[in-house]
Amino acid sequence: MTAETNSPDEGVASWFGENSAWVQEDVAGEAALVNRGAVGAPQLRTWLEISDNLVRLSYRLPEDAPEGGRAVLMMQARYPVVLIGVPGQWHTVLARVRSSRYDEANIKTANAVIIDVVRDGEIVAQNEVFEKGGRGLGI
């Protein structure tokens, strides 16, 4: 995963809780978090509390990934977007999420929505409404 950082002194690794399975490396001149470990490595979990958001990332499945290999991006820690692609090639994903809405009494008034997911320039999901978390988008 590659990401832009707001401060040259802080790398993208500082956005996440400690996780020794992931290391920050320079990939084509950009900071990247790289997992060189085995399948099933621990997840990256952000320190940030996120509401409505836009996520842009690049990912690459290992060249030796089994057929059907995949990774999962958990939007807001509850809405999974399955990342698939050709092993050994870089892919880009842009995902926009509108979080659930609540009124002043903390009563839910609207469900969360993945507005859209664009992978490698192609829209692969749009207006996916989640009544609860956990249902994966196989995109």
MARLUMMAR-983546 format. One record per atom (N, C-alpha, C, O): residue in three letters; atom name; x, y negated, z negated; residue number from 1. Coordinates in Angstrom, 3 decimals, decimal comma. Example, Ala and Ser with C-alpha at 12.3 -4.5 7.8 and 13.67 -1.06 7.14 Angstrom:
% MARLUMMAR-983546
    aa   at          u          v          w     i
   ALA    N     13,190      5,690     -7,800     1
   ALA   CA     12,300      4,500     -7,800     1
   ALA    C     13,200      3,300     -7,800     1
   ALA    O     14,236      3,319     -8,465     1
   SER    N     12,850      2,250     -7,080     2
   SER   CA     13,670      1,060     -7,140     2
   SER    C     12,900     -0,030     -7,870     2
   SER    O     13,409     -1,138     -8,039     2
END
This chain:
% MARLUMMAR-983546
    aa   at          u          v          w     i
   MET    N      0,850      1,163      0,000     1
   MET   CA      0,000      0,000      0,000     1
   MET    C      0,895     -1,224      0,000     1
   MET    O      1,838     -1,297     -0,788     1
   THR    N      0,627     -2,162      0,845     2
   THR   CA      1,362     -3,417      0,815     2
   THR    C      0,408     -4,509      0,382     2
   THR    O     -0,796     -4,426      0,623     2
   ALA    N      0,941     -5,517     -0,249     3
   ALA   CA      0,099     -6,616     -0,725     3
   ALA    C      0,926     -7,878     -0,797     3
   ALA    O      2,148     -7,830     -0,945     3
   GLU    N      0,259     -8,995     -0,691     4
   GLU   CA      0,933    -10,277     -0,839     4
   GLU    C      0,938    -10,653     -2,314     4
   GLU    O     -0,014    -10,359     -3,036     4
   THR    N      1,994    -11,293     -2,754     5
   THR   CA      2,093    -11,712     -4,138     5
   THR    C      2,135    -13,233     -4,198     5
   THR    O      2,682    -13,883     -3,307     5
   ASN    N      1,558    -13,790     -5,247     6
   ASN   CA      1,497    -15,240     -5,379     6
   ASN    C      2,803    -15,842     -5,851     6
   ASN    O      3,024    -17,038     -5,661     6
   SER    N      3,662    -15,069     -6,447     7
   SER   CA      4,901    -15,583     -6,995     7
   SER    C      6,073    -14,748     -6,491     7
   SER    O      6,024    -13,519     -6,548     7
   PRO    N      7,119    -15,394     -6,001     8
   PRO   CA      8,269    -14,615     -5,544     8
   PRO    C      8,966    -13,894     -6,692     8
   PRO    O      9,702    -12,935     -6,460     8
   ASP    N      8,744    -14,343     -7,930     9
   ASP   CA      9,389    -13,710     -9,077     9
   ASP    C      8,659    -12,452     -9,549     9
   ASP    O      9,234    -11,625    -10,256     9
   GLU    N      7,396    -12,314     -9,157    10
   GLU   CA      6,606    -11,165     -9,587    10
   GLU    C      6,303    -10,300     -8,382    10
   GLU    O      5,838    -10,798     -7,357    10
   GLY    N      6,561     -9,019     -8,495    11
   GLY   CA      6,244     -8,116     -7,397    11
   GLY    C      4,842     -7,558     -7,546    11
   GLY    O      4,174     -7,782     -8,556    11
   VAL    N      4,407     -6,832     -6,532    12
   VAL   CA      3,075     -6,248     -6,582    12
   VAL    C      2,938     -5,235     -7,714    12
   VAL    O      1,829     -4,999     -8,193    12
   ALA    N      4,034     -4,639     -8,146    13
   ALA   CA      3,956     -3,677     -9,250    13
   ALA    C      3,417     -4,318    -10,521    13
   ALA    O      2,825     -3,634    -11,356    13
   SER    N      3,617     -5,630    -10,678    14
   SER   CA      3,134     -6,309    -11,886    14
   SER    C      1,607     -6,435    -11,917    14
   SER    O      1,042     -6,791    -12,952    14
   TRP    N      0,946     -6,154    -10,818    15
   TRP   CA     -0,520     -6,216    -10,777    15
   TRP    C     -1,153     -5,008    -11,432    15
   TRP    O     -2,346     -5,023    -11,736    15
   PHE    N     -0,359     -3,938    -11,659    16
   PHE   CA     -0,911     -2,672    -12,090    16
   PHE    C     -0,323     -2,220    -13,422    16
   PHE    O      0,763     -2,649    -13,812    16
   GLY    N     -1,060     -1,343    -14,116    17
   GLY   CA     -0,550     -0,743    -15,333    17
   GLY    C      0,641      0,149    -15,009    17
   GLY    O      0,811      0,581    -13,869    17
   GLU    N      1,458      0,421    -16,010    18
   GLU   CA      2,660      1,234    -15,819    18
   GLU    C      2,299      2,594    -15,251    18
   GLU    O      1,377      3,253    -15,731    18
   ASN    N      3,026      3,008    -14,233    19
   ASN   CA      2,776      4,284    -13,582    19
   ASN    C      4,055      4,696    -12,865    19
   ASN    O      4,366      4,159    -11,802    19
   SER    N      4,792      5,633    -13,425    20
   SER   CA      6,102      5,997    -12,888    20
   SER    C      6,032      6,726    -11,549    20
   SER    O      7,060      6,890    -10,892    20
   ALA    N      4,842      7,170    -11,127    21
   ALA   CA      4,721      7,848     -9,836    21
   ALA    C      4,827      6,870     -8,669    21
   ALA    O      5,056      7,282     -7,531    21
   TRP    N      4,660      5,569     -8,949    22
   TRP   CA      4,674      4,547     -7,906    22
   TRP    C      5,851      3,616     -8,133    22
   TRP    O      6,099      3,189     -9,260    22
   VAL    N      6,587      3,295     -7,057    23
   VAL   CA      7,717      2,382     -7,160    23
   VAL    C      7,571      1,281     -6,115    23
   VAL    O      7,020      1,496     -5,036    23
   GLN    N      8,078      0,097     -6,460    24
   GLN   CA      8,036     -1,002     -5,510    24
   GLN    C      9,249     -0,920     -4,603    24
   GLN    O     10,380     -0,797     -5,074    24
   GLU    N      9,011     -0,988     -3,297    25
   GLU   CA     10,074     -0,945     -2,306    25
   GLU    C      9,824     -2,009     -1,255    25
   GLU    O      8,720     -2,537     -1,128    25
   ASP    N     10,864     -2,308     -0,514    26
   ASP   CA     10,742     -3,212      0,622    26
   ASP    C     10,427     -2,364      1,849    26
   ASP    O     11,200     -1,478      2,213    26
   VAL    N      9,284     -2,641      2,488    27
   VAL   CA      8,899     -1,939      3,699    27
   VAL    C      8,692     -2,985      4,774    27
   VAL    O      7,750     -3,774      4,714    27
   ALA    N      9,574     -2,987      5,753    28
   ALA   CA      9,505     -3,946      6,869    28
   ALA    C      9,433     -5,380      6,362    28
   ALA    O      8,703     -6,203      6,916    28
   GLY    N     10,192     -5,681      5,306    29
   GLY   CA     10,267     -7,051      4,801    29
   GLY    C      9,150     -7,448      3,862    29
   GLY    O      9,077     -8,609      3,459    29
   GLU    N      8,267     -6,512      3,496    30
   GLU   CA      7,176     -6,825      2,571    30
   GLU    C      7,249     -5,896      1,370    30
   GLU    O      7,696     -4,753      1,468    30
   ALA    N      6,795     -6,422      0,222    31
   ALA   CA      6,743     -5,600     -0,984    31
   ALA    C      5,678     -4,535     -0,807    31
   ALA    O      4,571     -4,821     -0,350    31
   ALA    N      6,015     -3,312     -1,169    32
   ALA   CA      5,069     -2,197     -1,049    32
   ALA    C      5,183     -1,311     -2,275    32
   ALA    O      6,273     -1,119     -2,813    32
   LEU    N      4,063     -0,776     -2,711    33
   LEU   CA      4,074      0,250     -3,743    33
   LEU    C      4,041      1,584     -3,025    33
   LEU    O      3,169      1,837     -2,194    33
   VAL    N      5,000      2,433     -3,355    34
   VAL   CA      5,179      3,686     -2,633    34
   VAL    C      5,132      4,832     -3,622    34
   VAL    O      5,759      4,784     -4,681    34
   ASN    N      4,384      5,860     -3,267    35
   ASN   CA      4,334      7,080     -4,064    35
   ASN    C      5,114      8,135     -3,308    35
   ASN    O      4,699      8,568     -2,233    35
   ARG    N      6,230      8,547     -3,858    36
   ARG   CA      7,050      9,580     -3,225    36
   ARG    C      6,804     10,935     -3,884    36
   ARG    O      7,496     11,911     -3,594    36
   GLY    N      5,821     10,983     -4,767    37
   GLY   CA      5,555     12,197     -5,530    37
   GLY    C      4,625     13,158     -4,821    37
   GLY    O      4,341     13,020     -3,631    37
   ALA    N      4,170     14,110     -5,562    38
   ALA   CA      3,316     15,168     -5,039    38
   ALA    C      1,876     14,685     -4,882    38
   ALA    O      1,484     13,631     -5,384    38
   VAL    N      1,118     15,490     -4,174    39
   VAL   CA     -0,310     15,228     -4,019    39
   VAL    C     -0,941     15,191     -5,410    39
   VAL    O     -0,563     15,966     -6,288    39
   GLY    N     -1,884     14,304     -5,604    40
   GLY   CA     -2,555     14,204     -6,895    40
   GLY    C     -1,828     13,323     -7,890    40
   GLY    O     -2,074     13,420     -9,092    40
   ALA    N     -0,929     12,456     -7,411    41
   ALA   CA     -0,208     11,549     -8,307    41
   ALA    C     -1,198     10,647     -9,038    41
   ALA    O     -2,290     10,390     -8,530    41
   PRO    N     -0,830     10,165    -10,221    42
   PRO   CA     -1,731      9,300    -10,986    42
   PRO    C     -2,149      8,060    -10,190    42
   PRO    O     -1,412      7,568     -9,336    42
   GLN    N     -3,330      7,582    -10,494    43
   GLN   CA     -3,888      6,416     -9,813    43
   GLN    C     -3,192      5,132    -10,229    43
   GLN    O     -2,621      5,029    -11,315    43
   LEU    N     -3,257      4,160     -9,335    44
   LEU   CA     -2,873      2,795     -9,694    44
   LEU    C     -4,109      2,127    -10,270    44
   LEU    O     -5,196      2,241     -9,705    44
   ARG    N     -3,954      1,440    -11,375    45
   ARG   CA     -5,078      0,726    -11,982    45
   ARG    C     -4,663     -0,709    -12,222    45
   ARG    O     -3,655     -0,976    -12,877    45
   THR    N     -5,446     -1,634    -11,686    46
   THR   CA     -5,118     -3,037    -11,791    46
   THR    C     -5,358     -3,571    -13,194    46
   THR    O     -6,212     -3,073    -13,927    46
   TRP    N     -4,594     -4,590    -13,554    47
   TRP   CA     -4,782     -5,286    -14,821    47
   TRP    C     -5,943     -6,272    -14,722    47
   TRP    O     -6,508     -6,684    -15,735    47
   LEU    N     -6,288     -6,641    -13,502    48
   LEU   CA     -7,253     -7,706    -13,286    48
   LEU    C     -8,688     -7,220    -13,425    48
   LEU    O     -9,012     -6,091    -13,055    48
   GLU    N     -9,540     -8,079    -13,959    49
   GLU   CA    -10,966     -7,811    -13,936    49
   GLU    C    -11,473     -8,390    -12,622    49
   GLU    O    -11,230     -9,557    -12,315    49
   ILE    N    -12,164     -7,586    -11,864    50
   ILE   CA    -12,530     -7,997    -10,522    50
   ILE    C    -14,048     -8,039    -10,391    50
   ILE    O    -14,756     -7,158    -10,880    50
   SER    N    -14,530     -9,079     -9,721    51
   SER   CA    -15,952     -9,197     -9,425    51
   SER    C    -16,093     -9,067     -7,911    51
   SER    O    -15,596     -8,098     -7,336    51
   ASP    N    -16,755    -10,012     -7,254    52
   ASP   CA    -16,804     -9,989     -5,789    52
   ASP    C    -15,365    -10,040     -5,299    52
   ASP    O    -14,544    -10,778     -5,843    52
   ASN    N    -15,062     -9,257     -4,274    53
   ASN   CA    -13,678     -9,273     -3,830    53
   ASN    C    -13,508     -8,871     -2,377    53
   ASN    O    -14,396     -8,315     -1,730    53
   LEU    N    -12,334     -9,183     -1,915    54
   LEU   CA    -11,867     -8,851     -0,580    54
   LEU    C    -10,519     -8,170     -0,777    54
   LEU    O     -9,614     -8,737     -1,389    54
   VAL    N    -10,389     -6,969     -0,262    55
   VAL   CA     -9,142     -6,222     -0,392    55
   VAL    C     -8,607     -5,953      1,003    55
   VAL    O     -9,310     -5,421      1,862    55
   ARG    N     -7,349     -6,332      1,214    56
   ARG   CA     -6,655     -6,024      2,466    56
   ARG    C     -5,412     -5,238      2,096    56
   ARG    O     -4,587     -5,687      1,300    56
   LEU    N     -5,291     -4,060      2,683    57
   LEU   CA     -4,106     -3,268      2,383    57
   LEU    C     -3,695     -2,451      3,585    57
   LEU    O     -4,480     -2,209      4,502    57
   SER    N     -2,457     -2,038      3,557    58
   SER   CA     -1,915     -1,117      4,556    58
   SER    C     -1,539      0,160      3,822    58
   SER    O     -1,055      0,112      2,691    58
   TYR    N     -1,757      1,283      4,454    59
   TYR   CA     -1,411      2,556      3,828    59
   TYR    C     -0,912      3,517      4,899    59
   TYR    O     -1,169      3,353      6,091    59
   ARG    N     -0,194      4,518      4,429    60
   ARG   CA      0,326      5,548      5,321    60
   ARG    C      0,276      6,864      4,578    60
   ARG    O      0,816      6,984      3,478    60
   LEU    N     -0,360      7,839      5,166    61
   LEU   CA     -0,349      9,179      4,604    61
   LEU    C      0,982      9,818      4,969    61
   LEU    O      1,483      9,588      6,070    61
   PRO    N      1,572     10,613      4,079    62
   PRO   CA      2,866     11,225      4,379    62
   PRO    C      2,795     12,087      5,639    62
   PRO    O      1,756     12,672      5,946    62
   GLU    N      3,914     12,158      6,364    63
   GLU   CA      3,952     12,953      7,592    63
   GLU    C      3,642     14,417      7,333    63
   GLU    O      3,114     15,106      8,207    63
   ASP    N      3,968     14,897      6,138    64
   ASP   CA      3,709     16,301      5,825    64
   ASP    C      2,382     16,496      5,095    64
   ASP    O      2,163     17,536      4,475    64
   ALA    N      1,497     15,499      5,166    65
   ALA   CA      0,179     15,623      4,525    65
   ALA    C     -0,600     16,747      5,200    65
   ALA    O     -0,524     16,913      6,417    65
   PRO    N     -1,346     17,516      4,415    66
   PRO   CA     -2,131     18,590      5,022    66
   PRO    C     -3,227     18,009      5,918    66
   PRO    O     -3,640     16,863      5,745    66
   GLU    N     -3,683     18,803      6,861    67
   GLU   CA     -4,784     18,381      7,735    67
   GLU    C     -5,940     17,926      6,849    67
   GLU    O     -6,287     18,604      5,881    67
   GLY    N     -6,519     16,810      7,169    68
   GLY   CA     -7,602     16,270      6,351    68
   GLY    C     -7,108     15,539      5,124    68
   GLY    O     -7,908     15,196      4,253    68
   GLY    N     -5,778     15,284      5,027    69
   GLY   CA     -5,231     14,552      3,887    69
   GLY    C     -5,883     13,179      3,781    69
   GLY    O     -6,298     12,596      4,783    69
   ARG    N     -5,966     12,677      2,568    70
   ARG   CA     -6,627     11,398      2,360    70
   ARG    C     -6,184     10,779      1,053    70
   ARG    O     -5,558     11,426      0,213    70
   ALA    N     -6,520      9,520      0,905    71
   ALA   CA     -6,342      8,801     -0,355    71
   ALA    C     -7,674      8,109     -0,617    71
   ALA    O     -8,514      8,011      0,278    71
   VAL    N     -7,864      7,634     -1,831    72
   VAL   CA     -9,128      6,987     -2,174    72
   VAL    C     -8,838      5,632     -2,808    72
   VAL    O     -8,056      5,528     -3,753    72
   LEU    N     -9,475      4,609     -2,281    73
   LEU   CA     -9,439      3,270     -2,854    73
   LEU    C    -10,701      3,122     -3,682    73
   LEU    O    -11,809      3,177     -3,147    73
   MET    N    -10,540      2,933     -4,990    74
   MET   CA    -11,705      2,758     -5,871    74
   MET    C    -11,959      1,265     -6,035    74
   MET    O    -11,230      0,582     -6,755    74
   MET    N    -12,974      0,769     -5,381    75
   MET   CA    -13,342     -0,635     -5,483    75
   MET    C    -14,026     -0,842     -6,830    75
   MET    O    -14,985     -0,147     -7,165    75
   GLN    N    -13,522     -1,801     -7,592    76
   GLN   CA    -14,052     -2,138     -8,911    76
   GLN    C    -14,100     -0,920     -9,829    76
   GLN    O    -14,958     -0,830    -10,707    76
   ALA    N    -13,179      0,012     -9,621    77
   ALA   CA    -13,022      1,225    -10,431    77
   ALA    C    -14,246      2,131    -10,400    77
   ALA    O    -14,368      3,017    -11,246    77
   ARG    N    -15,158      1,933     -9,447    78
   ARG   CA    -16,337      2,799     -9,416    78
   ARG    C    -16,900      3,073     -8,039    78
   ARG    O    -17,733      3,969     -7,904    78
   TYR    N    -16,491      2,350     -7,009    79
   TYR   CA    -17,045      2,543     -5,673    79
   TYR    C    -15,938      3,031     -4,746    79
   TYR    O    -15,118      2,231     -4,295    79
   PRO    N    -15,898      4,352     -4,450    80
   PRO   CA    -14,781      4,911     -3,696    80
   PRO    C    -14,901      4,693     -2,196    80
   PRO    O    -15,973      4,849     -1,610    80
   VAL    N    -13,783      4,330     -1,591    81
   VAL   CA    -13,639      4,246     -0,147    81
   VAL    C    -12,517      5,218      0,219    81
   VAL    O    -11,372      5,043     -0,199    81
   VAL    N    -12,852      6,235      0,997    82
   VAL   CA    -11,869      7,249      1,371    82
   VAL    C    -11,010      6,708      2,507    82
   VAL    O    -11,520      6,238      3,524    82
   LEU    N     -9,699      6,784      2,315    83
   LEU   CA     -8,741      6,306      3,305    83
   LEU    C     -8,213      7,501      4,084    83
   LEU    O     -7,512      8,351      3,536    83
   ILE    N     -8,549      7,557      5,349    84
   ILE   CA     -8,084      8,648      6,202    84
   ILE    C     -7,260      8,061      7,336    84
   ILE    O     -7,227      6,843      7,514    84
   GLY    N     -6,610      8,899      8,089    85
   GLY   CA     -5,836      8,426      9,224    85
   GLY    C     -4,832      9,457      9,660    85
   GLY    O     -4,727     10,530      9,067    85
   VAL    N     -4,101      9,131     10,690    86
   VAL   CA     -3,076     10,014     11,229    86
   VAL    C     -1,875      9,994     10,287    86
   VAL    O     -1,310      8,931     10,031    86
   PRO    N     -1,475     11,166      9,766    87
   PRO   CA     -0,301     11,201      8,881    87
   PRO    C      0,926     10,609      9,559    87
   PRO    O      1,160     10,823     10,749    87
   GLY    N      1,712      9,856      8,777    88
   GLY   CA      2,944      9,252      9,267    88
   GLY    C      2,751      7,915      9,959    88
   GLY    O      3,734      7,248     10,279    88
   GLN    N      1,515      7,505     10,201    89
   GLN   CA      1,252      6,224     10,835    89
   GLN    C      0,654      5,258      9,820    89
   GLN    O     -0,081      5,663      8,920    89
   TRP    N      0,979      3,966      9,976    90
   TRP   CA      0,408      2,939      9,115    90
   TRP    C     -0,994      2,597      9,589    90
   TRP    O     -1,262      2,525     10,789    90
   HIS    N     -1,882      2,387      8,625    91
   HIS   CA     -3,259      2,002      8,890    91
   HIS    C     -3,572      0,779      8,031    91
   HIS    O     -2,979      0,591      6,969    91
   THR    N     -4,492     -0,038      8,488    92
   THR   CA     -4,910     -1,200      7,698    92
   THR    C     -6,383     -1,067      7,349    92
   THR    O     -7,177     -0,514      8,110    92
   VAL    N     -6,719     -1,583      6,194    93
   VAL   CA     -8,113     -1,597      5,735    93
   VAL    C     -8,415     -2,975      5,171    93
   VAL    O     -7,609     -3,557      4,446    93
   LEU    N     -9,579     -3,482      5,513    94
   LEU   CA    -10,113     -4,709      4,943    94
   LEU    C    -11,480     -4,336      4,399    94
   LEU    O    -12,341     -3,883      5,154    94
   ALA    N    -11,693     -4,518      3,109    95
   ALA   CA    -12,965     -4,154      2,481    95
   ALA    C    -13,498     -5,333      1,680    95
   ALA    O    -12,760     -5,967      0,925    95
   ARG    N    -14,789     -5,622      1,850    96
   ARG   CA    -15,443     -6,703      1,109    96
   ARG    C    -16,549     -6,114      0,243    96
   ARG    O    -17,377     -5,333      0,713    96
   VAL    N    -16,549     -6,502     -1,033    97
   VAL   CA    -17,518     -5,977     -1,995    97
   VAL    C    -18,216     -7,117     -2,717    97
   VAL    O    -17,585     -8,091     -3,127    97
   ARG    N    -19,514     -6,983     -2,866    98
   ARG   CA    -20,279     -7,885     -3,730    98
   ARG    C    -20,679     -7,061     -4,941    98
   ARG    O    -21,348     -6,036     -4,806    98
   SER    N    -20,272     -7,502     -6,119    99
   SER   CA    -20,546     -6,727     -7,328    99
   SER    C    -22,024     -6,815     -7,709    99
   SER    O    -22,762     -7,655     -7,195    99
   SER    N    -22,435     -5,940     -8,610   100
   SER   CA    -23,804     -5,972     -9,126   100
   SER    C    -24,086     -7,335     -9,725   100
   SER    O    -23,171     -8,014    -10,190   100
   ARG    N    -25,326     -7,730     -9,717   101
   ARG   CA    -25,746     -9,008    -10,288   101
   ARG    C    -26,598     -8,746    -11,530   101
   ARG    O    -27,376     -7,794    -11,584   101
   TYR    N    -26,426     -9,625    -12,531   102
   TYR   CA    -27,154     -9,514    -13,792   102
   TYR    C    -27,707    -10,879    -14,172   102
   TYR    O    -27,113    -11,912    -13,864   102
   ASP    N    -28,854    -10,868    -14,848   103
   ASP   CA    -29,422    -12,143    -15,298   103
   ASP    C    -28,868    -12,506    -16,675   103
   ASP    O    -27,984    -11,826    -17,195   103
   GLU    N    -29,397    -13,585    -17,259   104
   GLU   CA    -28,901    -14,080    -18,558   104
   GLU    C    -29,061    -13,057    -19,680   104
   GLU    O    -28,310    -13,088    -20,654   104
   ALA    N    -30,037    -12,150    -19,553   105
   ALA   CA    -30,270    -11,121    -20,569   105
   ALA    C    -29,481     -9,845    -20,265   105
   ALA    O    -29,705     -8,809    -20,892   105
   ASN    N    -28,559     -9,922    -19,302   106
   ASN   CA    -27,721     -8,797    -18,904   106
   ASN    C    -28,530     -7,647    -18,296   106
   ASN    O    -28,165     -6,478    -18,422   106
   ILE    N    -29,632     -8,003    -17,637   107
   ILE   CA    -30,441     -7,023    -16,927   107
   ILE    C    -30,028     -7,060    -15,455   107
   ILE    O    -29,949     -8,124    -14,841   107
   LYS    N    -29,773     -5,894    -14,917   108
   LYS   CA    -29,310     -5,809    -13,536   108
   LYS    C    -30,409     -6,291    -12,587   108
   LYS    O    -31,547     -5,826    -12,647   108
   THR    N    -30,050     -7,224    -11,719   109
   THR   CA    -31,003     -7,772    -10,754   109
   THR    C    -30,686     -7,381     -9,316   109
   THR    O    -31,544     -7,504     -8,442   109
   ALA    N    -29,470     -6,913     -9,057   110
   ALA   CA    -29,091     -6,488     -7,706   110
   ALA    C    -27,950     -5,479     -7,793   110
   ALA    O    -27,054     -5,602     -8,628   110
   ASN    N    -28,000     -4,489     -6,923   111
   ASN   CA    -26,959     -3,473     -6,871   111
   ASN    C    -25,701     -3,994     -6,190   111
   ASN    O    -25,734     -4,978     -5,451   111
   ALA    N    -24,600     -3,318     -6,454   112
   ALA   CA    -23,346     -3,629     -5,765   112
   ALA    C    -23,474     -3,219     -4,301   112
   ALA    O    -24,184     -2,272     -3,961   112
   VAL    N    -22,772     -3,952     -3,447   113
   VAL   CA    -22,806     -3,679     -2,006   113
   VAL    C    -21,389     -3,745     -1,449   113
   VAL    O    -20,663     -4,712     -1,683   113
   ILE    N    -21,005     -2,714     -0,714   114
   ILE   CA    -19,803     -2,846      0,107   114
   ILE    C    -20,300     -3,503      1,387   114
   ILE    O    -20,977     -2,877      2,202   114
   ILE    N    -19,953     -4,770      1,548   115
   ILE   CA    -20,442     -5,548      2,689   115
   ILE    C    -19,938     -4,942      3,983   115
   ILE    O    -20,708     -4,710      4,915   115
   ASP    N    -18,646     -4,690      4,033   116
   ASP   CA    -18,096     -3,999      5,191   116
   ASP    C    -16,713     -3,462      4,881   116
   ASP    O    -16,022     -3,934      3,978   116
   VAL    N    -16,332     -2,463      5,658   117
   VAL   CA    -14,990     -1,892      5,616   117
   VAL    C    -14,522     -1,807      7,060   117
   VAL    O    -15,192     -1,224      7,912   117
   VAL    N    -13,359     -2,398      7,321   118
   VAL   CA    -12,774     -2,391      8,662   118
   VAL    C    -11,447     -1,646      8,569   118
   VAL    O    -10,549     -2,044      7,826   118
   ARG    N    -11,334     -0,560      9,332   119
   ARG   CA    -10,086      0,207      9,356   119
   ARG    C     -9,489      0,109     10,755   119
   ARG    O    -10,140      0,433     11,748   119
   ASP    N     -8,259     -0,337     10,815   120
   ASP   CA     -7,542     -0,462     12,087   120
   ASP    C     -8,369     -1,230     13,111   120
   ASP    O     -8,396     -0,877     14,290   120
   GLY    N     -9,050     -2,291     12,647   121
   GLY   CA     -9,807     -3,166     13,541   121
   GLY    C    -11,206     -2,695     13,879   121
   GLY    O    -11,925     -3,387     14,601   121
   GLU    N    -11,613     -1,542     13,381   122
   GLU   CA    -12,936     -1,002     13,687   122
   GLU    C    -13,797     -0,987     12,416   122
   GLU    O    -13,352     -0,539     11,359   122
   ILE    N    -15,024     -1,481     12,535   123
   ILE   CA    -15,947     -1,445     11,394   123
   ILE    C    -16,366      0,005     11,185   123
   ILE    O    -16,925      0,636     12,082   123
   VAL    N    -16,089      0,528      9,983   124
   VAL   CA    -16,418      1,924      9,690   124
   VAL    C    -17,512      2,050      8,637   124
   VAL    O    -18,018      3,147      8,400   124
   ALA    N    -17,880      0,946      8,008   125
   ALA   CA    -19,006      0,947      7,061   125
   ALA    C    -19,525     -0,476      6,945   125
   ALA    O    -18,768     -1,443      7,033   125
   GLN    N    -20,842     -0,583      6,743   126
   GLN   CA    -21,467     -1,885      6,569   126
   GLN    C    -22,671     -1,746      5,668   126
   GLN    O    -23,443     -0,793      5,778   126
   ASN    N    -22,824     -2,713      4,770   127
   ASN   CA    -24,004     -2,817      3,915   127
   ASN    C    -24,330     -1,521      3,176   127
   ASN    O    -25,472     -1,060      3,180   127
   GLU    N    -23,317     -0,945      2,545   128
   GLU   CA    -23,487      0,262      1,731   128
   GLU    C    -23,875     -0,166      0,323   128
   GLU    O    -23,066     -0,757     -0,392   128
   VAL    N    -25,101      0,126     -0,078   129
   VAL   CA    -25,613     -0,277     -1,383   129
   VAL    C    -25,378      0,860     -2,372   129
   VAL    O    -25,620      2,027     -2,062   129
   PHE    N    -24,903      0,504     -3,569   130
   PHE   CA    -24,636      1,481     -4,622   130
   PHE    C    -25,560      1,234     -5,805   130
   PHE    O    -25,477      0,196     -6,460   130
   GLU    N    -26,433      2,181     -6,073   131
   GLU   CA    -27,244      2,063     -7,281   131
   GLU    C    -26,411      2,395     -8,499   131
   GLU    O    -26,623      1,823     -9,568   131
   LYS    N    -25,458      3,318     -8,355   132
   LYS   CA    -24,482      3,625     -9,394   132
   LYS    C    -23,161      3,917     -8,713   132
   LYS    O    -23,110      4,134     -7,502   132
   GLY    N    -22,102      3,922     -9,486   133
   GLY   CA    -20,783      4,198     -8,926   133
   GLY    C    -20,590      5,679     -8,668   133
   GLY    O    -21,381      6,517     -9,102   133
   GLY    N    -19,514      5,981     -7,946   134
   GLY   CA    -19,097      7,372     -7,802   134
   GLY    C    -19,367      8,012     -6,469   134
   GLY    O    -18,718      9,008     -6,147   134
   ARG    N    -20,283      7,508     -5,673   135
   ARG   CA    -20,563      8,115     -4,378   135
   ARG    C    -19,513      7,628     -3,391   135
   ARG    O    -19,337      6,421     -3,230   135
   GLY    N    -18,832      8,519     -2,745   136
   GLY   CA    -17,742      8,133     -1,859   136
   GLY    C    -18,180      7,831     -0,449   136
   GLY    O    -19,110      8,445      0,075   136
   LEU    N    -17,505      6,882      0,158   137
   LEU   CA    -17,711      6,602      1,574   137
   LEU    C    -16,626      7,358      2,321   137
   LEU    O    -15,449      7,029      2,172   137
   GLY    N    -16,967      8,326      3,091   138
   GLY   CA    -15,976      9,107      3,834   138
   GLY    C    -15,545      8,379      5,087   138
   GLY    O    -15,802      8,842      6,199   138
   ILE    N    -14,896      7,248      4,917   139
   ILE   CA    -14,547      6,441      6,075   139
   ILE    C    -13,064      6,394      6,216   139
   ILE    O    -12,550      5,761      7,138   139
END
